[in-house]
Amino acid sequence: MERITLAQLLEAVGGTLLGDFSDLSATIQAVDTDSRRIHAGSLFVPLVGDRFDGHAYIGNALESGAAGCLTARDRESCRPDRFYIRVDDTEKALGRLAAWYRRQFSIPVIGVTGSVGKTTAKDMIASVLGARFRVLKTEGNFNNNIGLPLTILRLERSDEVCVLEMGMDHFGEIDYLANIARPDMGVITNIGDAHIEHLGSRENIFKAKCELLPYVKPDGLLVLNGDDPLLSTLRGKTVPQTVFCGRGDGLEYRAEVTGGDGETHIHCRLHSPAMCRELDIPALGQHMIYPVLIAVALAERLGLTPEEIERGVASFVPTRMRMNILRRGDNITILDDTYNANPQSMRAAISVLADSHSAWKAALLGDMLELGPFAPALHKGVGEYLGKVHADCLVAVGELAVHIAQGAREAGVPMVYHFRTRQEAIGCLPSIVRPDSTYLVKASRGMRMEEIVEALLKLT
């Protein structure tokens, strides 16, 4: 982060200075929201949640080296050697600060959203553009009202591109994030069933994701999934130049998978306005053509050569717990895709399992959350898909996962277990571990299925 003066802070957040501190030339060099991880000279922003109030830790933060803080509470006293800025709402003030800070940079900013694959797309975009530019990207799950502003506030003058992931589960959230980020270029990966419990239908999810569109600069670029039936309706209806990617004929960016080793990479033939090229993608699953095509479209817009693009694709590394391939002895592979799940990403992950060359293929799947009344049918559909791809074994974990087990049994999966807890499922692992096998582990974040991955690692 570049240094910000107290005078600039007051302007950015629209706050009032409290106490006796009056040096408007004083500066901050970081922004922290966790009082346990304070950087010297930072601004502490106390956030208010359902079970905590960060205002209780202002004293600790200042004692640990914060230069000052925001506060939405009246103060009985203020330290004379620290500044306190009174604001209406600390979270909203954080957003205003990030929006102000964003305007201090003229580098390309790319906003990425979608129901499935936005983290992978973000990582691939950063990898490809990183072949030429210094890229700042969203780390981990920092894609919400707090994480996105904090990512923007990490920008430095040496950064040349910023790639921001934008998550949502209600109307208005993408609008809020995009208003802060003001992207030059935008990406929507697809429209699926994630968060359908809150939004009610795919059509409403489509509307919520499209809150990004008005904020993409008129002379910028939109990259959309041309194979998605809802996104494809936007052709000819957007102000910025828009390109579509996928498998379909007539799309500006197309690719088809032509091979792969089932263990480390897939091979594809890629067509774009600037090139026709054979590429190895260091990841598994036919769905990986979409993040590559998205990255290629953005890279060509920013002037990268085909050679730079190929080098950037080759250097791709996924975020932790996003289809991480863990190799073990006895030709055993664990596919750790435990970060999150919805019906579309479940099918994509199961396809990766099905494409493996192992003699034994087992899926350890947990509940998919936020599906509301659609949950039973959508879980059962996942189980039926396991039968369609001839999986050998299912270990279903959770209350909703009983429907995955039901679908799998009815679809002919030979070995099906259902457990309500992770601990019960871990107890059955010794009976299903065998040589020359692949294990897919996946569920929504709240299921904490990484504990099952850890148990598999100990057994293999």
N, C-alpha and C positions, 0 to 999 in steps of 0.2 A: 504494500500500500504506500502511496505517496503521502507525504506529510500534509495535514490539514490544520489550519489555524483555528483557534477558538472563534474568531470572528466569522470565518467561513462556516464553521459548525452551526453557529446560531442562525446564520442565513439559511443553511440547508434544511435544518429541522424545524425552523420557525419557532424556536424556544426562547425562554427567558432565563437569564443568568441569575442564580441565587447566591446569597452569601456575600463575602467580602472579596473574593477573588476577582480581579479586574484586568489581568494581563491578556488582552485580546490577541496578542501575538503568540501566546502559548500554543503548542502544537500537539497533535496525536499522530501516531504512526501505525496504529492497528485498531481494530474494533473487536471487542470480546463480549460474548453473551454468557459465558460460563466463568463464574468467579473462581473456579478451581484451576483455570488455565489462563491466567492473566499475563499478557505481554507488557513489559515495562513501557510506560508512556502511552498506553492504550486508552480508548474510550470504552467504559463498561456500560452495556445496555441491559438493564434488568428486565427480563421478560416475565409475563404473568401467564401461568397455565392453570389447568383445572386443579392441580394438586400442589402447586408451588407458586411463590411470588419472589422473583429475583430481587425485589427491593430489600428483602431481608439480608441480602449478601453484599449490599453496597459498601458497607464498612470493611468487609473482608477484601473486596476487590481493590479498594483504594489503598488498603494496608499492603496489598501484594504488589503495588506498583502502578495501578491505573492512574492516569493523569486526571481523570474526571469521569463523570457519569451523566447519563440521562436519568430523569425521575418523573414519574407521573403521580407522585405522592408529595404532599407538603412536608417540609423538613423542619424539625425542631431546632436543629443546629447544623452548621456546615463547617468542614475543615477549612481553614484559611489558605492552606497550601494546595487545595484541589478545587476543581470547578464542578458545579452542579448546574445542569440545564433542565429547567422545568418544561415538560411537554405534555400534551393531552393524552397520548398513548405511545408507549415506548416502541411497540412493534411497528406502528405506522410511522413513527419518527425514523426508525431504522430504514424503512422503505423510502422515505423522503430523502434521507442522507444518501442512499445508494443511487437513487434517481439523479440527484445533483452530481454525485461523483461520476456516474456514467457519462454525463454531459461534458466532462473534462477530457474525454478521450475521443479521438476521431477514427479509431481502428474499427474494422468490420466486427460486428456483433451478430452472432447466429443464435436464434431461438429454436429449440427443438422440443416438440411435444408429440403426443400420440398415445394410444392405448397400450401398445405393445412395442418393445424394442427401442424406446427412446434413449435408454442408457447405452445400449450397444451402438446405436446410431451416433450418439454424442462421442463415445470413445473412438469410433471409426473415423468420424470427421476430424477429431483432434489428431489422430494418428496420421491421416493422410495430409492434412494441412501442415502438420509438424515436419513434413519432409522439406518445407521451405521456411515456415514461419515459427516464431515463438508463440505458442498457443496457451492461453489460460482456459481451463475447462472446469465445469462443475465436478466436484469430487464426491464420491459416495452418494448419499441420498439428499444432498443439499439442493433440492429442486423445488422448495416450497417458499412460503412468505418470509421465512427467516433465512433459509439456506441460499436462495438466489441473491438477496442483497449482500449477504456475507461474501459470496463468491465475487460479485462485482467489486466489493471493497478490497479485494486482494489484487486488483489490477495495478500494474506498475508501468512506467513509461517504456520499459523494454518489451512489453507484450505487444504483439502485432495482430492477434486475432483472439476473440473471446467466444467460447462456445458454451451456451447456457441451456441446461435442461429445465423444462417447466412441467411440473406435475400438477394434478388437480383431482378433486373428487366432487366438486360442486360448481354450479354456475358462478361466474364472476372471478374465479381464482386465476385463470389464464389472463383475463383482462387486467387484473391487478399486477401480475408479474410482468406482462408485456409492456405495460405502461411504465414500469421501472426500467426495463431493459432496453426498450426502443430498438428492436433488432433491425439491422440492415437486411438480413436474410432470415427466412423462416422455413421450418421443416415440420410436416405432420406425417408421422410414420404410417399410421393406419387408424381405423376406428373399430374398436372391439367392445367387449362386455365389461371391462374393468370399471368398477364403481357404478355399475348399472343400478345397484340398490338405491343410490342417492339421486340418480338422474332419470331412471325409469325406462329409458329406451336408447337404442343405438342412435336414433335420430337426435335425441337430446345430447348425447355424448358428442356427436358431430358438431352440434351448435356450440357446445362449450369449448371444444378444441378450436373452432373457427374464431373464437375471440382473439386469437393471435393475429389474424389477417389484417385488421385495420392498422396495426402498429408496425407492420413491415413497411419500410420506406418505399415510396412509389417507384423510385429508380433501383430498388433492390431486387431480390429474387425469392420466389417461393418454390420449394421442392416438395412434391406430393406423391403419394403412392397411387400410381395409375391403375393398379389392380384392385384397389379398394372401391366398392360400388358407390359409396357415399362421397368420398373425396373426388372421384372421377367426374362428379356432377359440377365441380367448380371450374371445369375447363371453359375459358372465355369469360369468366365472371369475376376475375380478380384484377386489381389495379396493377400490382407489380408484375413483372414478367414471371410466368409460372411454367415450370417444366414437370413432367410426370415420369416416374420410373417404375419398373417392374418387368414382368415377363411378356405382357401383351403386345400385339402388333400395333404399330403406330405411336408408341411411346418414345419420347425423346431419348431416354436412357433405358436400355434393355440389357438383360443378361439371361443366360441359360446355364444351368449346371451341367457340365460335361464329364465329370468324374470326381475322384478323390480317393483317399486311402482309408476312409472310415475311422481314422484315428487322430489325425493331426490337421487335415486341411480338406477343402473342397476345391475343385478346379472349375472355372467358368469361362464362358466366352462373353465379352462385354462389348456393347455397341453404344457409342455416344456421338454427338455431333462432331467431335474432334478426333475420335479414334475408334478402331475396332481391334480388340486386344484379348489375348488369352491371359488369365490371371489365376494365381493360386491365392486362396483366402485362408489364412491360418486359423480357422475355426470350423466347427461342424454344423451341418444343417443347411438345407436349401434356402431357408429364410434369410441366410446371411447375405444373399445377393442384394437385399434391400438397403441395409446400411452402407454397403459398398457403393451402390449406385447413387445414393444420396450424397455420399462424400465426394464421388467423382463429379457430380453436377456442381457442387460448391467449389471444388478445386479448379475445375475448368473456368468457372466464373472469375476466380481469383488469379488465373493465369498460370497454374502449375502445368508442367509438361507431363506427357504420358509416363516418362521414366520416373519423375518425382511421385506421381500418383501410385505407380506400381510399388515403389519403395515404401511409401506410406502405408499401403495396404499390408505389405509384408511385415511391417513392424507393429501391427495391431495386437494389443493385449487387452482382454476384457476386464471390467471391474470385478473385484472379488465377489464370489458366489454368483456370478453371471456365466453359467456354462463353463466353469473352470474344469479342465480335464486333468484328473489326478491319476497318475500311473502307479501301479503297485506290482508286487511280485506275482508270480504264477499267471502272468498275462491278465491281470485284473485291472479294470478301469472304473473309476468313480466319476460320474458327471455331477459336479456340484453346481446346481442351478437353484439354490435355496433362497435367493434374495427376495423373490416375489413370484406370484403366479396369478393367471387368469385363464379362462378357457382357451384362448388363442395361443398364449405362450406355452400352455401345457401341451397342446398338440404339436407345436413346433419342437419342444424338447423331446417328446415321445418319438417324433420322427428321427431325431438324432440317435436316440437309443436303437431304433429299428434299423438304422443304417450301419450300426457297428458290425464288425465282423466276428463278434464273440459267439461262442456256442451257447451261452446262457445269458439271457437279457431280463433284468429285473427292474421294476419301477417301484420306488418308495415315495408315495405321493400323499400330501396332506391337504387339508381344507383350503379352498379358495374363498377368500372373504369378500364382503361387500357386494354380493350378488343378489341379496334380498330374496324375493319369492321365486326368482329364477334359479336359485342355487341347486335344488335337487335335480332338476333336469340337466343343468349344465355339468354337474358332477357326474351324473350317470353317463352323459355323452363322452366324457373323458375315459371312463372305464370301457365303453364300447369301442373307442378308438384303440385302446390297448389290444383288444381282441383282433381288430382289423389288421394291425401291424404284426400280429403273432408274437406278442411279448410272452415270456415264459412264466413270469411271476409278478404279482402285485402285492405290496405291503401298503395298505391304506391306513392313514393315521388321522384321527379327529372325528368329531361328531358328523360333519357333512360328508366326510370321506366314505361313510357307509354306502353312499350312493355310487361312488366310484367302484367300490367292491361289487355292488350289485350289477352294475353295467358290465364289469369285467367278467363276472361269472356267466352272465347271460350270453356274452360274446365269445365264450370258450377259452378264456385264459386258464391254463392248466392249474396253476397254484395261486390261490387268492387268500390273503389274510386281511383282517380288519382289527385295528386296535384303537382305543379311544385316546390313548396317551403316547407320547414319545417313549417314555420309559418302558411301557409294555412292548412297543415295537422293537426297541433296542434288544430286548430279551430274546427275540426270535431271530436276530441276525445270524448267529452261528449256524443255524439250520439252513440258511439260504446262500451262504458264502461258499463259493467253489472256484476252482481254476477256470481260466479262459471265460471270463464273465464280465459284463458291464452292468453298472448300477446307476440309475438315474434317481437323484434325490431332489424333490421340488415341492413347494407349497407357498402359500402367502407368508409374508414376513412374520406375521404374528404367531405362526406355528413353530418358529425357531427350529427348523429342520436341520440346521447346521450341526446340531447335537448328534443327529443320526450320522451325518458325514464323519464327525469326529469318532464315533463308535466304529464305523466301517474302517476308518484309517487304522485304528488300534487292532482290528481283527485281521487286516490284510497286509 
